[in-house]
Amino acid sequence: MISRRSILRALPVVAGLAILAPRFAISAVSRSLAYAATLQKLPALSCDCHVHVFDPDRFPYAESRTYMPDKSPVTVLEQHLKALGLDRVVVVQPSPYGTDNRCLTDALARLGTQRARGVAVVEEGIEDTKLAELHAAGIRGVRLNLEVKGGADLTAVSANLDSLAERLAPLGWHIQMYANLETIKALAQTLRKLPVPVVFDHYGHLDAAKGLHQEGYEEMVSLLREGRIHVKLSALYRVSLQDDYADVEQFAKALVAIRPDRLLWGSDFPHTMPPAGTTRSKDKLELFRNEDNGRALNCLLKWVDDQAVIRQILVDNPAQLYWKV
C-alpha cells in the first residue's frame, strides 16, 4: 500500500502541476489533495473543526443565497481527512443552504456521529422537536454568520443571542459565530452573560497585518482569558495576505499562551473565499480557492511547539465541545 507520506514526497511534481492550476479556480471534485506533508504524526482522534459539504445535485442551494459554490460532496471531504491523517471532523452549515440542514445531516449520517459532528443554521423560533431531531443527527451547535451580508443590527443580534442560548443550554450545545473583532467588542458584555459556550471562527476574523494592538483584539483576548469563548485557529487566508501566513504566528502563540484549552483547529475546506474585488452572484458558479491544507496544519505544528498543547487543540478540546453530549 502506498503511504500518505510516500505520495507527498512527490511534491516537486505537484508543485510543477500547481503552476497550471489558478489559485482561485479549482473544482473540489477534481482537485489534487497532495497536501504538504505534516511534520509529525498526529494524535489519534485529531479533528478538523471547520469544514463544509456542498452537494447541490442532491440538496439544492437556497434561493436566498448570495453566491453559488461548486460541488464538494462527502466523498471529497473523506479524501481531505485521509490526506491529513485526521480521524474526526466538524461539518459546518454553509450560508448557501440557509436553514435547510438536510445536506449537513446527510453528511453526518454517512460519516457516522462517532467520527463527525455538525453545526447547523436554524430559523428563529425553531420548535423544540426539530432541535431534538438535529441533536439526534449529531448537531452540537448553531452558527450565526454576521459576515456574509454585513451590516448586522447588533442590538437585534444581542437579543437573539440571549434567546437562542436559553434554547440551546438544555441540549449542551454552543453558539458559533463568524464575526469580526469590531462585532466581538460590541457584543462582549452580552457574551459574558450567555449560559452556553461561544465559538468564534477564523481567529475572530482579525487582520494579521494590523498587529496585536488592533481594535477589538484585546476584548476577544479578555473573553478568551475568562473562558467565555473558544477561538478557531482556522482559515489563515481569511486573516492574512502573506503567502506563508507568517504574520499570523504571533496571534497563534499569544492565544495559546492565554487559554490553550479554549482553542480549536480547522481547515475551512473546501475554501469558498473568492479573490479580492470579486462580485459574488447567486447565479454564477464560484470555484473554490486552491489552498494547501497540509501547509496550514504545518503552521499550527510549527507555531505550537508543545505536544501536550497540540493534543489539546486537535483532540481534547474538540472532544469536550462536540462529543461530550
C-alpha positions in Angstrom: 0.0 0.0 0.0 1.3 3.5 -0.9 1.5 5.6 2.3 0.4 9.2 2.5 4.0 10.3 3.1 5.2 8.5 0.0 2.7 10.3 -2.1 3.5 13.6 -0.5 7.3 13.2 -1.3 6.3 13.8 -4.9 5.7 17.5 -4.0 8.2 18.8 -6.7 6.0 17.2 -9.3 2.8 18.5 -7.7 4.4 22.0 -7.4 5.0 21.9 -11.2 1.4 20.9 -11.8 0.2 23.6 -9.5 1.6 26.3 -11.8 -1.1 25.1 -14.3 -3.9 25.5 -11.8 -5.1 29.0 -11.0 -5.0 29.7 -7.2 -8.6 30.9 -7.2 -10.2 28.5 -9.7 -10.4 24.9 -8.7 -13.2 22.3 -8.5 -13.2 20.3 -5.3 -14.4 17.2 -7.2 -11.3 17.2 -9.4 -8.8 19.0 -7.2 -5.5 17.4 -6.2 -5.2 16.6 -2.5 -1.5 16.3 -2.5 -1.0 18.5 0.5 2.3 19.3 2.1 3.4 16.6 4.5 2.8 17.2 8.2 5.9 17.4 10.3 4.8 14.8 12.8 2.3 12.0 13.3 -0.9 13.5 14.6 -2.5 12.2 17.8 -5.4 9.7 17.5 -8.8 11.3 17.1 -7.4 14.6 15.8 -10.2 16.7 14.5 -10.7 19.3 11.7 -13.3 21.5 13.4 -14.4 23.5 10.4 -15.3 22.1 7.0 -18.3 22.4 4.7 -20.1 20.0 2.4 -21.7 21.2 -0.9 -23.9 18.7 -2.7 -26.3 20.7 -4.9 -27.2 17.7 -7.1 -28.9 16.1 -4.2 -29.6 19.2 -2.0 -30.3 22.4 -3.9 -29.0 25.7 -2.6 -31.4 28.2 -1.0 -32.9 30.9 -3.2 -31.7 33.4 -0.6 -28.1 32.6 -1.2 -25.6 35.3 -2.0 -23.2 33.1 -4.0 -23.3 29.7 -5.7 -20.3 27.5 -4.8 -19.2 24.4 -6.8 -19.7 20.9 -5.6 -17.7 19.3 -2.7 -19.6 16.2 -1.5 -18.8 13.9 1.3 -16.6 11.7 -0.8 -14.2 14.7 -1.4 -14.3 15.5 2.3 -13.2 12.0 3.1 -10.2 12.3 0.8 -9.3 15.5 2.6 -9.4 13.9 6.0 -7.4 10.9 4.8 -4.7 13.1 3.2 -4.2 15.0 6.5 -4.5 11.9 8.7 -7.4 13.2 10.7 -9.9 10.9 12.4 -12.7 13.3 13.3 -14.4 16.3 11.7 -17.0 19.0 12.4 -19.2 19.9 9.4 -20.5 23.4 9.5 -23.6 24.6 7.7 -22.6 27.0 4.9 -24.6 30.1 4.1 -25.8 29.0 0.6 -28.0 26.4 2.2 -29.7 28.8 4.6 -31.6 27.0 7.3 -32.0 23.8 5.2 -29.7 21.4 7.1 -30.5 18.3 5.1 -27.1 18.2 3.3 -25.4 18.6 6.7 -27.3 15.9 8.4 -26.9 13.6 5.4 -23.2 14.1 5.6 -23.2 13.3 9.4 -25.2 10.1 8.7 -22.8 9.0 6.0 -19.7 9.8 8.1 -21.1 8.4 11.4 -21.5 10.5 14.5 -18.6 8.9 16.3 -16.5 10.4 13.6 -18.4 13.6 12.7 -20.5 16.3 14.4 -22.3 19.3 13.0 -23.1 22.9 13.5 -26.4 23.9 12.0 -28.1 27.2 11.0 -31.7 27.3 12.3 -34.7 29.6 11.8 -35.7 31.9 14.6 -38.2 30.2 16.9 -37.4 26.7 15.8 -39.5 24.1 17.5 -38.0 22.0 20.3 -38.9 18.8 18.4 -36.8 20.0 15.5 -33.9 20.8 17.8 -34.2 17.3 19.2 -34.1 15.8 15.7 -31.0 17.8 14.9 -29.4 16.7 18.2 -30.1 13.0 17.3 -28.5 13.6 13.9 -25.2 14.8 15.5 -25.7 18.6 15.6 -24.0 20.2 18.6 -24.2 23.9 17.8 -25.9 26.7 15.9 -24.0 29.1 13.6 -24.6 32.8 13.3 -22.9 34.3 10.2 -22.6 38.0 10.6 -20.1 38.4 7.8 -21.8 37.3 4.6 -24.3 40.1 4.3 -22.8 42.5 6.7 -24.5 45.5 8.4 -25.9 43.4 11.2 -28.1 45.1 13.8 -26.1 44.4 16.9 -28.9 45.2 19.2 -31.1 42.6 17.5 -28.1 40.2 17.4 -27.6 40.6 21.2 -31.3 39.9 21.8 -31.2 36.9 19.5 -28.1 35.5 21.3 -29.9 35.7 24.7 -33.0 33.8 23.4 -31.0 31.3 21.4 -28.7 30.5 24.3 -31.6 29.8 26.5 -33.0 27.3 24.0 -29.6 25.6 23.4 -28.4 25.3 27.0 -30.5 22.2 27.9 -29.1 20.4 24.9 -25.5 21.1 25.8 -25.0 23.0 22.5 -22.9 26.0 21.7 -23.2 29.1 19.5 -20.7 29.5 16.7 -20.2 33.0 15.3 -18.5 34.2 12.1 -17.9 37.8 13.2 -15.1 40.4 13.1 -13.3 42.0 16.1 -15.4 45.1 16.0 -18.5 43.0 16.4 -16.9 40.9 19.2 -16.1 44.1 21.0 -19.6 45.4 20.7 -21.1 42.1 21.9 -18.6 41.5 24.7 -20.9 42.2 27.6 -23.7 40.0 26.1 -21.2 37.2 25.5 -20.1 37.3 29.2 -23.7 36.5 30.3 -24.6 33.7 28.0 -25.2 30.2 29.6 -23.6 28.3 26.6 -20.1 28.2 25.1 -19.5 30.6 22.2 -17.0 29.8 19.4 -15.5 32.3 17.0 -14.4 31.2 13.6 -11.1 32.1 11.9 -9.2 33.9 14.6 -12.1 36.2 15.2 -11.7 37.5 11.7 -8.8 39.7 12.8 -6.4 41.4 10.3 -3.0 39.9 10.8 -1.3 42.9 9.1 -2.5 45.3 11.8 -0.7 43.5 14.6 -1.6 42.8 18.2 -3.0 46.2 19.0 -5.8 46.4 16.6 -9.3 47.5 17.8 -11.3 44.7 19.3 -8.4 42.2 19.7 -8.0 42.9 23.4 -11.7 42.4 24.0 -11.5 39.0 22.3 -8.4 38.1 24.4 -10.2 39.1 27.6 -13.2 36.9 26.7 -10.8 34.1 26.0 -8.8 34.6 29.2 -12.1 34.4 31.2 -13.0 31.2 29.5 -16.1 32.8 27.9 -15.3 31.9 24.3 -13.4 29.4 22.1 -11.5 30.5 19.1 -10.9 28.5 16.0 -7.3 28.8 14.6 -8.7 28.3 11.2 -8.7 29.7 7.6 -5.3 31.5 7.7 -6.0 33.0 4.2 -9.0 34.9 5.7 -6.8 36.9 8.1 -3.5 37.2 6.2 -2.4 38.3 2.8 1.1 36.9 3.2 2.0 33.8 1.1 3.4 31.9 4.1 0.9 33.4 6.6 3.9 34.4 8.8 2.1 37.4 10.3 -0.4 35.1 11.9 2.2 33.3 14.0 2.3 36.0 16.8 -1.5 35.7 17.2 -1.4 31.9 17.4 1.3 32.0 20.0 -0.4 34.7 22.0 -3.7 32.8 22.1 -2.1 29.6 23.0 -0.2 31.3 25.9 -3.6 32.6 27.2 -6.0 29.6 27.1 -4.9 26.5 25.1 -7.9 24.7 26.5 -10.2 27.1 24.5 -8.6 26.7 21.1 -9.6 24.6 18.1 -8.1 24.0 14.7 -10.0 23.9 11.4 -9.1 24.0 7.7 -12.2 25.7 6.3 -12.2 23.1 3.5 -13.1 23.4 0.6 -12.5 27.2 0.8 -15.2 29.4 -0.5 -13.5 32.8 -0.3 -13.2 34.4 -3.8 -10.4 36.7 -4.9 -10.4 40.3 -3.5 -12.6 42.6 -5.5 -14.8 39.8 -6.9 -18.5 40.5 -7.1 -20.4 37.4 -5.9 -23.6 36.3 -7.7 -26.2 33.7 -6.7 -26.4 32.6 -10.3 -22.7 32.4 -11.3 -20.8 29.3 -10.4 -17.9 30.1 -7.9 -15.0 27.7 -7.9 -13.0 27.1 -4.7 -9.8 28.7 -3.6 -6.9 26.3 -4.1 -5.4 26.1 -0.6 -2.8 23.6 0.7 -4.3 22.3 3.9 -1.2 20.4 4.8 0.7 23.7 4.9 -2.0 25.2 7.1 -1.7 22.3 9.5 2.1 22.6 9.3 1.8 26.2 10.5 0.0 25.0 13.7 2.5 22.3 14.3 5.4 24.7 13.9 4.0 27.6 15.9 2.8 25.4 18.8 6.0 23.6 19.9 4.4 21.6 22.7 2.9 18.2 22.1 0.6 18.4 25.0 -0.9 21.6 23.7 -1.2 20.2 20.2 -3.2 17.3 21.7 -5.4 19.8 23.5 -6.2 21.7 20.3 -6.6 18.8 17.9 -8.1 16.2 20.3 -9.2 17.1 23.8 -10.9 20.5 23.1 -13.0 19.1 20.2 -13.9 16.1 22.2 -15.1 18.3 25.1 -17.1 20.7 22.9 -18.6 18.3 20.3 -18.6 14.8 21.7 -19.3 15.2 25.4 -23.1 15.3 24.9 
